[in-house]
Amino acid sequence: MLVEGNSLRSTSRMADVSINTVTKLLVDVGRACQAFHDEKVRGVKAKRVQCDEIWSFVYSKQKNVPEGMENEAGDVWTWTGIDADTKLVISWYVGQRDVESADYFMHDLKERIANGIQLTTDGHKPYLTAVENAFEGGIDYAMLVKIYGQPTGENPTERKYSPNECTGYEIKRISGNPDPSHISTSYVERQNLTMRMHMRRFTRLTNAFSKKVENHCYAIALHFVYYNFAKIHKTLRVTPAMQAGLMDRWMEISDIVKLTEKY
């Protein structure tokens, strides 16, 4: 239920168990999934990688953070890197949308890839320094900068909740010789939607948001192990991990739960 977009309380009601039981399961399995991903997703032979960051918040939005909780609440960003061919999420990191988080994320991504790649990101400036520090110029890297128009809608409510229209884009070659036909962030942006659909705490305008950053990370770890190793990708007909050669079979939900025994 947790990997199919249900909140802790709805899972508690449907399974007829205490919410403390559901929370403990999330913590135990999420911690094991972090260790499992760190161990298994290495030596990935990717060719084209796309990276992006997705917004969420813990306890409250940044403007409503109570005094004394500045380090425990507010906006958090999840950085993700996906293989455009196998759809495998190679690396993810929860932090701020700053240079330090970008640097940590890119170094982790570099350590998990076995060969040279073509990388595409959006125009977020911290990527420039982070990619240079991690790959030291040995990468085909380009930025895809989207250009948005003014908000549409006849009243303030429509303008608030309607996304701005993308009116164009600009391609910036940063290093190496990236293939223009593969400069895209479409797959990683689609992964952002998958995250919002499969994790209730990422759904906008609800009260199911994360209350603790630790549980937020455990939920993300559980999601990516399920996505990479258990969920059959519709276009691939296998899991991303199988397509990437990391596993020779898909994992059942019970296999994910059993990770708690090993880790």
C-alpha positions as a Markdown table, in Angstrom:
| # | Residue | x | y | z |
|---|---|---|---|---|
| 1 | Met | 0.0 | 0.0 | 0.0 |
| 2 | Leu | 2.8 | 2.4 | 0.8 |
| 3 | Val | 4.5 | 2.0 | -2.6 |
| 4 | Glu | 1.1 | 2.5 | -4.4 |
| 5 | Gly | 0.4 | 6.0 | -3.1 |
| 6 | Asn | -1.4 | 5.4 | 0.2 |
| 7 | Ser | -0.7 | 7.5 | 3.3 |
| 8 | Leu | 0.3 | 6.0 | 6.6 |
| 9 | Arg | -3.2 | 6.5 | 8.1 |
| 10 | Ser | -5.1 | 5.1 | 5.1 |
| 11 | Thr | -2.8 | 2.1 | 5.1 |
| 12 | Ser | -3.5 | 1.7 | 8.8 |
| 13 | Arg | -7.3 | 1.7 | 8.2 |
| 14 | Met | -7.2 | -0.7 | 5.2 |
| 15 | Ala | -4.9 | -3.2 | 6.9 |
| 16 | Asp | -6.7 | -2.8 | 10.2 |
| 17 | Val | -3.5 | -2.3 | 12.2 |
| 18 | Ser | -2.1 | 0.4 | 14.4 |
| 19 | Ile | -0.5 | 3.4 | 12.7 |
| 20 | Asn | 2.6 | 2.8 | 14.8 |
| 21 | Thr | 2.9 | -0.6 | 13.2 |
| 22 | Val | 2.8 | 1.0 | 9.7 |
| 23 | Thr | 5.3 | 3.6 | 10.8 |
| 24 | Lys | 7.7 | 1.0 | 12.2 |
| 25 | Leu | 7.4 | -1.0 | 9.0 |
| 26 | Leu | 8.3 | 2.0 | 7.0 |
| 27 | Val | 11.3 | 2.8 | 9.1 |
| 28 | Asp | 12.6 | -0.8 | 9.2 |
| 29 | Val | 12.1 | -1.5 | 5.5 |
| 30 | Gly | 13.2 | 2.0 | 4.4 |
| 31 | Arg | 16.5 | 1.7 | 6.3 |
| 32 | Ala | 17.1 | -1.7 | 4.7 |
| 33 | Cys | 16.2 | -0.3 | 1.2 |
| 34 | Gln | 18.8 | 2.4 | 1.7 |
| 35 | Ala | 21.5 | -0.2 | 2.3 |
| 36 | Phe | 20.3 | -2.4 | -0.5 |
| 37 | His | 20.3 | 0.4 | -3.1 |
| 38 | Asp | 23.7 | 1.5 | -2.0 |
| 39 | Glu | 25.1 | -2.0 | -2.4 |
| 40 | Lys | 23.4 | -3.2 | -5.6 |
| 41 | Val | 23.3 | 0.0 | -7.7 |
| 42 | Arg | 27.0 | 0.1 | -8.6 |
| 43 | Gly | 29.0 | -0.4 | -11.8 |
| 44 | Val | 26.0 | 0.7 | -13.9 |
| 45 | Lys | 26.9 | 0.7 | -17.6 |
| 46 | Ala | 24.8 | 3.7 | -18.6 |
| 47 | Lys | 25.2 | 5.8 | -21.8 |
| 48 | Arg | 22.8 | 8.7 | -21.2 |
| 49 | Val | 21.8 | 10.0 | -17.8 |
| 50 | Gln | 19.3 | 12.7 | -17.0 |
| 51 | Cys | 19.2 | 14.6 | -13.6 |
| 52 | Asp | 16.6 | 16.8 | -11.9 |
| 53 | Glu | 15.4 | 17.9 | -8.5 |
| 54 | Ile | 11.9 | 17.7 | -7.1 |
| 55 | Trp | 10.4 | 19.9 | -4.3 |
| 56 | Ser | 8.6 | 18.7 | -1.2 |
| 57 | Phe | 8.5 | 19.8 | 2.4 |
| 58 | Val | 8.8 | 18.3 | 5.9 |
| 59 | Tyr | 6.5 | 19.4 | 8.8 |
| 60 | Ser | 5.7 | 22.7 | 7.2 |
| 61 | Lys | 6.5 | 24.9 | 4.2 |
| 62 | Gln | 9.6 | 27.1 | 4.5 |
| 63 | Lys | 7.6 | 30.3 | 5.3 |
| 64 | Asn | 5.8 | 28.6 | 8.2 |
| 65 | Val | 8.7 | 26.9 | 9.9 |
| 66 | Pro | 8.3 | 27.4 | 13.7 |
| 67 | Glu | 11.1 | 29.1 | 15.6 |
| 68 | Gly | 13.7 | 26.6 | 16.7 |
| 69 | Met | 12.9 | 24.0 | 14.1 |
| 70 | Glu | 14.9 | 25.6 | 11.2 |
| 71 | Asn | 17.1 | 22.4 | 10.9 |
| 72 | Glu | 14.2 | 20.0 | 11.1 |
| 73 | Ala | 11.4 | 21.5 | 9.0 |
| 74 | Gly | 10.8 | 23.3 | 5.8 |
| 75 | Asp | 11.5 | 22.8 | 2.1 |
| 76 | Val | 13.5 | 19.7 | 1.0 |
| 77 | Trp | 14.6 | 18.7 | -2.5 |
| 78 | Thr | 15.1 | 15.2 | -3.8 |
| 79 | Trp | 17.8 | 15.0 | -6.5 |
| 80 | Thr | 17.5 | 12.1 | -8.9 |
| 81 | Gly | 19.6 | 10.7 | -11.7 |
| 82 | Ile | 18.0 | 8.2 | -14.2 |
| 83 | Asp | 19.4 | 6.1 | -17.0 |
| 84 | Ala | 17.5 | 7.2 | -20.1 |
| 85 | Asp | 17.8 | 3.8 | -21.7 |
| 86 | Thr | 17.1 | 1.4 | -18.9 |
| 87 | Lys | 15.0 | 3.8 | -16.8 |
| 88 | Leu | 17.0 | 2.8 | -13.7 |
| 89 | Val | 17.2 | 5.5 | -11.0 |
| 90 | Ile | 21.0 | 5.4 | -10.4 |
| 91 | Ser | 21.3 | 7.9 | -7.6 |
| 92 | Trp | 19.1 | 10.0 | -5.3 |
| 93 | Tyr | 19.8 | 12.4 | -2.6 |
| 94 | Val | 17.6 | 14.4 | -0.2 |
| 95 | Gly | 18.9 | 17.9 | 0.7 |
| 96 | Gln | 18.6 | 21.5 | -0.2 |
| 97 | Arg | 18.7 | 23.1 | -3.7 |
| 98 | Asp | 22.2 | 24.4 | -3.2 |
| 99 | Val | 25.8 | 23.8 | -4.3 |
| 100 | Glu | 26.6 | 21.5 | -1.4 |
| 101 | Ser | 23.7 | 19.1 | -2.1 |
| 102 | Ala | 24.5 | 19.2 | -5.9 |
| 103 | Asp | 28.1 | 18.4 | -5.2 |
| 104 | Tyr | 27.3 | 15.4 | -3.0 |
| 105 | Phe | 24.7 | 14.1 | -5.4 |
| 106 | Met | 27.0 | 14.3 | -8.4 |
| 107 | His | 29.9 | 12.6 | -6.6 |
| 108 | Asp | 27.5 | 9.7 | -5.6 |
| 109 | Leu | 26.3 | 9.5 | -9.2 |
| 110 | Lys | 29.8 | 9.3 | -10.5 |
| 111 | Glu | 30.8 | 6.5 | -8.1 |
| 112 | Arg | 27.9 | 4.3 | -9.3 |
| 113 | Ile | 28.6 | 4.5 | -13.1 |
| 114 | Ala | 31.2 | 2.3 | -14.7 |
| 115 | Asn | 31.9 | 4.2 | -17.9 |
| 116 | Gly | 31.7 | 7.6 | -19.6 |
| 117 | Ile | 28.2 | 9.1 | -20.1 |
| 118 | Gln | 26.3 | 11.9 | -21.7 |
| 119 | Leu | 24.6 | 14.0 | -19.0 |
| 120 | Thr | 21.7 | 16.3 | -19.3 |
| 121 | Thr | 20.3 | 18.6 | -16.5 |
| 122 | Asp | 18.1 | 21.7 | -16.3 |
| 123 | Gly | 19.6 | 25.1 | -16.0 |
| 124 | His | 20.1 | 25.1 | -12.3 |
| 125 | Lys | 23.5 | 26.8 | -11.7 |
| 126 | Pro | 24.8 | 24.5 | -8.9 |
| 127 | Tyr | 25.1 | 21.7 | -11.4 |
| 128 | Leu | 27.9 | 23.5 | -13.2 |
| 129 | Thr | 30.3 | 23.3 | -10.3 |
| 130 | Ala | 29.1 | 19.9 | -9.1 |
| 131 | Val | 29.5 | 18.2 | -12.4 |
| 132 | Glu | 33.0 | 19.7 | -12.9 |
| 133 | Asn | 34.1 | 18.6 | -9.4 |
| 134 | Ala | 32.8 | 15.1 | -9.8 |
| 135 | Phe | 33.7 | 14.2 | -13.4 |
| 136 | Glu | 36.6 | 16.6 | -13.8 |
| 137 | Gly | 35.7 | 17.4 | -17.4 |
| 138 | Gly | 35.6 | 13.8 | -18.6 |
| 139 | Ile | 31.9 | 13.9 | -19.5 |
| 140 | Asp | 29.6 | 15.0 | -22.4 |
| 141 | Tyr | 27.4 | 17.4 | -20.6 |
| 142 | Ala | 24.7 | 19.8 | -21.7 |
| 143 | Met | 22.0 | 21.9 | -20.0 |
| 144 | Leu | 18.4 | 22.1 | -21.3 |
| 145 | Val | 17.0 | 25.4 | -20.2 |
| 146 | Lys | 13.3 | 25.8 | -20.6 |
| 147 | Ile | 11.6 | 29.1 | -21.1 |
| 148 | Tyr | 8.2 | 29.7 | -19.6 |
| 149 | Gly | 5.6 | 32.3 | -20.4 |
| 150 | Gln | 3.4 | 34.3 | -18.0 |
| 151 | Pro | 0.8 | 32.5 | -15.8 |
| 152 | Thr | -2.5 | 31.9 | -17.6 |
| 153 | Gly | -6.0 | 32.0 | -16.2 |
| 154 | Glu | -8.8 | 34.6 | -15.8 |
| 155 | Asn | -8.7 | 34.8 | -12.0 |
| 156 | Pro | -5.9 | 34.5 | -9.3 |
| 157 | Thr | -6.9 | 30.9 | -8.3 |
| 158 | Glu | -6.5 | 29.6 | -11.9 |
| 159 | Arg | -3.2 | 31.4 | -12.3 |
| 160 | Lys | -2.0 | 30.0 | -9.0 |
| 161 | Tyr | -2.7 | 26.3 | -9.7 |
| 162 | Ser | -2.2 | 26.3 | -13.5 |
| 163 | Pro | 1.4 | 25.6 | -14.6 |
| 164 | Asn | 3.1 | 28.2 | -16.8 |
| 165 | Glu | 3.2 | 27.4 | -20.5 |
| 166 | Cys | 6.6 | 26.3 | -21.8 |
| 167 | Thr | 7.3 | 28.6 | -24.7 |
| 168 | Gly | 10.6 | 27.3 | -25.8 |
| 169 | Tyr | 14.0 | 26.0 | -24.6 |
| 170 | Glu | 17.7 | 26.7 | -25.0 |
| 171 | Ile | 20.5 | 24.1 | -25.2 |
| 172 | Lys | 23.8 | 24.9 | -23.6 |
| 173 | Arg | 26.8 | 22.6 | -24.3 |
| 174 | Ile | 28.9 | 22.7 | -21.1 |
| 175 | Ser | 31.7 | 20.1 | -21.8 |
| 176 | Gly | 32.6 | 17.3 | -24.2 |
| 177 | Asn | 30.6 | 16.6 | -27.3 |
| 178 | Pro | 27.0 | 15.7 | -26.3 |
| 179 | Asp | 24.7 | 14.3 | -29.0 |
| 180 | Pro | 22.1 | 17.0 | -29.6 |
| 181 | Ser | 19.4 | 14.3 | -30.4 |
| 182 | His | 19.8 | 13.0 | -26.8 |
| 183 | Ile | 19.8 | 16.3 | -24.9 |
| 184 | Ser | 16.6 | 15.8 | -22.9 |
| 185 | Thr | 15.2 | 15.7 | -19.4 |
| 186 | Ser | 11.9 | 14.1 | -20.4 |
| 187 | Tyr | 12.5 | 10.8 | -18.6 |
| 188 | Val | 13.7 | 12.3 | -15.3 |
| 189 | Glu | 10.7 | 14.7 | -15.3 |
| 190 | Arg | 8.4 | 11.7 | -15.9 |
| 191 | Gln | 10.1 | 10.1 | -12.9 |
| 192 | Asn | 9.0 | 13.2 | -10.9 |
| 193 | Leu | 5.4 | 12.4 | -11.7 |
| 194 | Thr | 5.9 | 8.7 | -10.8 |
| 195 | Met | 7.3 | 9.9 | -7.4 |
| 196 | Arg | 4.2 | 12.1 | -6.8 |
| 197 | Met | 1.9 | 9.2 | -7.8 |
| 198 | His | 3.5 | 6.5 | -5.7 |
| 199 | Met | 4.4 | 8.4 | -2.6 |
| 200 | Arg | 1.5 | 10.1 | -0.8 |
| 201 | Arg | 3.8 | 12.5 | 1.0 |
| 202 | Phe | 4.7 | 14.0 | -2.3 |
| 203 | Thr | 1.1 | 14.8 | -3.3 |
| 204 | Arg | 0.4 | 18.5 | -3.4 |
| 205 | Leu | -2.3 | 20.2 | -1.3 |
| 206 | Thr | -2.9 | 17.5 | 1.2 |
| 207 | Asn | -2.1 | 16.9 | 4.9 |
| 208 | Ala | -0.2 | 13.7 | 4.1 |
| 209 | Phe | 3.2 | 15.5 | 4.0 |
| 210 | Ser | 6.2 | 14.2 | 5.9 |
| 211 | Lys | 6.4 | 15.1 | 9.5 |
| 212 | Lys | 10.1 | 13.9 | 10.0 |
| 213 | Val | 12.9 | 14.1 | 7.5 |
| 214 | Glu | 14.1 | 10.6 | 8.5 |
| 215 | Asn | 10.8 | 9.0 | 7.6 |
| 216 | His | 10.8 | 11.1 | 4.4 |
| 217 | Cys | 14.1 | 9.5 | 3.4 |
| 218 | Tyr | 12.9 | 6.0 | 4.3 |
| 219 | Ala | 9.8 | 6.4 | 2.1 |
| 220 | Ile | 11.9 | 7.6 | -0.8 |
| 221 | Ala | 14.3 | 4.6 | -0.3 |
| 222 | Leu | 11.4 | 2.2 | -0.3 |
| 223 | His | 10.0 | 3.8 | -3.4 |
| 224 | Phe | 13.2 | 3.6 | -5.5 |
| 225 | Val | 13.9 | -0.1 | -4.5 |
| 226 | Tyr | 10.3 | -0.9 | -5.5 |
| 227 | Tyr | 10.6 | 1.1 | -8.7 |
| 228 | Asn | 14.0 | -0.3 | -9.7 |
| 229 | Phe | 13.7 | -3.9 | -8.7 |
| 230 | Ala | 10.0 | -4.8 | -8.3 |
| 231 | Lys | 7.9 | -2.8 | -10.7 |
| 232 | Ile | 7.6 | -4.0 | -14.3 |
| 233 | His | 8.2 | -1.1 | -16.6 |
| 234 | Lys | 5.5 | -1.0 | -19.2 |
| 235 | Thr | 7.8 | -0.2 | -22.2 |
| 236 | Leu | 10.6 | -2.5 | -21.1 |
| 237 | Arg | 8.5 | -5.4 | -20.0 |
| 238 | Val | 11.0 | -6.0 | -17.2 |
| 239 | Thr | 12.2 | -4.0 | -14.2 |
| 240 | Pro | 14.8 | -1.3 | -14.8 |
| 241 | Ala | 17.3 | -3.3 | -12.7 |
| 242 | Met | 16.9 | -6.3 | -15.0 |
| 243 | Gln | 17.2 | -4.1 | -18.1 |
| 244 | Ala | 20.4 | -2.7 | -16.6 |
| 245 | Gly | 21.8 | -6.1 | -15.9 |
| 246 | Leu | 21.8 | -5.7 | -12.1 |
| 247 | Met | 19.3 | -8.5 | -11.4 |
| 248 | Asp | 18.2 | -11.6 | -13.4 |
| 249 | Arg | 14.6 | -11.6 | -11.9 |
| 250 | Trp | 12.2 | -9.1 | -10.4 |
| 251 | Met | 11.6 | -8.8 | -6.7 |
| 252 | Glu | 8.3 | -9.5 | -5.0 |
| 253 | Ile | 7.0 | -7.2 | -2.3 |
| 254 | Ser | 7.8 | -10.0 | 0.2 |
| 255 | Asp | 11.4 | -9.9 | -1.0 |
| 256 | Ile | 11.6 | -6.2 | -0.2 |
| 257 | Val | 10.3 | -6.9 | 3.3 |
| 258 | Lys | 12.8 | -9.7 | 3.8 |
| 259 | Leu | 15.6 | -7.1 | 3.2 |
| 260 | Thr | 15.1 | -6.1 | 6.9 |
| 261 | Glu | 16.5 | -9.5 | 7.9 |
| 262 | Lys | 19.8 | -9.0 | 5.9 |
| 263 | Tyr | 20.4 | -5.3 | 6.6 |
